[in-house]
């Protein structure tokens, strides 16, 4: 019995020490990967068919549960997206949805600008219709989103 308790305590210590090395929460959906630093995560909730991550500065990151393939913790960011500055980018129904202000730019994997739109502080959508299917990078200020179209 003592051996079992010591083994469990040792295993719990190893798991806790290993968990401290995780720095990012990654939300992987069928069309994108979004990463956020764990130090900025205030809470994670599931509401209205979405996984919602709220950060300490009040910014929210949302992913539809119907397209969410995994929610993982890693020591490095695997997605390109990072939450900051009150701006956000999401892919919804084949459109890039932006909240924030500045230029929303979409690049192909060769680095060529393929679409751009001026965005104000309200919600804006950029349609990807007409673009060949493939991988794109959407950028609004310092926010970046990897998009599979």
Steps between C-alpha positions, in 0.01 A plus 500: 500500500784739588669425169178583313457831685864597438463410131184712468663795679809474277287479186293802610819699555634409156171591331483834687861583410434411135183713492702807602684487167182576300480862387228502232143389446437389141154475345512293181202501267450359155615830346750663740718477809478778758747533789481717810752536781379329819612800707229704327216243534241601759240229431386240250127443453274306267191692396261518205689231311839673537816457706570851633835609646491828694832673563602721790458812284139404415568380145313185397610226265226272370490174303189313390478162672374348174837572333728476807725196465720547809577723797860445612766650724855533365830657596517694171231666293397275212253745355591833357224689677566674832248706694598861579404860442123446494511384139381160389483289187282193448392283210123457480315339207781564253538865600764668711331694781705786645446715808738791539630775277760519226562311179387138480736334254496146362817343360556173315782263593732681257458818704295673231219731613178353356231700684487805725233708668500802731341403834351735761443411865177318413463148364610456139488197271727417209369240256752250359282402202691502175832405659647159415472244779809490719673648803490876565623733773264778615653793687343792687760707685696252712221236478562212262274211404592194294207421267434183302262594217 
